[in-house]
Amino acid sequence: MAAQFEKLLEMLDEEQLERFVMAYSDHAFVTVRSARREGRKGQSQNGVDVSAVLHERGFVGYQAKAYKRTKLISAVIDAEIAKAHNFSPPLEYFTIVTLNTRTRPLQEHARKQLLHGKKNRIEVLGG
C-alpha cells in the first residue's frame, strides 16, 4: 500500500502537490483556519505556498517542492527559510514538503535552523 501511495505522489506536479498539502494540513490537524494557497504561480509568496492556522501550532506555512529529478539540498532549505522570515503574519512553524526521499541529514539541518529566533520550528516532510 505504501509503495502505491509513493507512486501516486511521484506523479504530482507543483500545483497538485500544493493541493495535497492543503488536504493533508486540514485532515492531520485541528484547524482554526483551513489551509489555503498563497498567491499564484510566478508571484512572490515569501517562501510559503500554503498557509493555515492550527489549533496547537498557530500560523503555519508550507513550501511545496515537487522535485522529481532535482535533489532537495540544504542551500534550498536555507533560501526558503530566509524568504519565510518575510511572510506576514510571522509563522510559528514552517514545513518544506518534497517528493524527494527525505534524508536524516536534511531533516537535522532543517531542525537546527531558527524561525524568528525559535528552535525546532522547521521540518522537512518527504517520501
Backbone hydrogen bonds, N-H to C=O, Kabsch-Sander energy under -0.5 kcal/mol:
donor,donor_aa,acceptor,acceptor_aa,energy
5,F,1,M,-2.2
6,E,2,A,-2.5
7,K,3,A,-2.0
8,L,4,Q,-1.9
9,L,5,F,-2.3
10,E,6,E,-2.1
11,M,7,K,-0.7
11,M,8,L,-0.9
12,L,9,L,-1.7
17,L,13,D,-2.6
18,E,14,E,-2.1
19,R,15,E,-2.0
20,F,16,Q,-2.2
21,V,17,L,-2.6
22,M,18,E,-2.1
23,A,19,R,-2.2
24,Y,20,F,-2.9
25,S,21,V,-2.7
26,D,22,M,-2.3
27,H,23,A,-1.6
28,A,24,Y,-2.7
29,F,25,S,-1.3
31,T,29,F,-0.7
32,V,53,V,-3.3
33,R,53,V,-1.8
36,R,51,S,-2.4
38,E,49,D,-2.8
39,G,37,R,-0.6
43,Q,40,R,-2.4
48,V,45,Q,-1.7
49,D,47,G,-0.6
49,D,62,Y,-2.5
50,V,62,Y,-2.0
51,S,36,R,-2.5
52,A,60,V,-1.9
53,V,33,R,-2.0
54,L,52,A,-0.6
54,L,58,G,-3.0
55,H,30,V,-3.3
58,G,54,L,-2.7
60,V,52,A,-3.0
61,G,93,Y,-2.0
62,Y,50,V,-2.9
63,Q,95,T,-2.5
64,A,62,Y,-0.5
65,K,63,Q,-0.5
65,K,97,V,-3.5
66,A,64,A,-0.6
67,Y,65,K,-1.2
76,V,73,I,-0.7
77,I,73,I,-1.9
78,D,74,S,-2.8
79,A,75,A,-2.0
80,E,76,V,-2.4
81,I,77,I,-2.3
82,A,78,D,-2.3
83,K,79,A,-1.9
84,A,80,E,-2.5
85,H,81,I,-1.4
86,N,83,K,-2.0
87,F,84,A,-1.5
92,E,59,F,-3.6
93,Y,59,F,-1.1
94,F,121,R,-2.7
95,T,61,G,-2.5
96,I,123,E,-2.6
97,V,63,Q,-3.1
97,V,95,T,-0.6
98,T,96,I,-0.5
98,T,125,L,-2.8
99,L,65,K,-1.5
107,Q,103,T,-2.3
108,E,104,R,-3.0
109,H,105,P,-2.4
110,A,106,L,-2.5
111,R,107,Q,-2.4
112,K,108,E,-1.6
113,Q,109,H,-0.7
113,Q,110,A,-1.0
115,L,118,K,-2.2
116,H,114,L,-0.6
118,K,115,L,-1.4
120,N,111,R,-1.1
123,E,94,F,-1.8
125,L,96,I,-2.7
127,G,100,N,-1.9
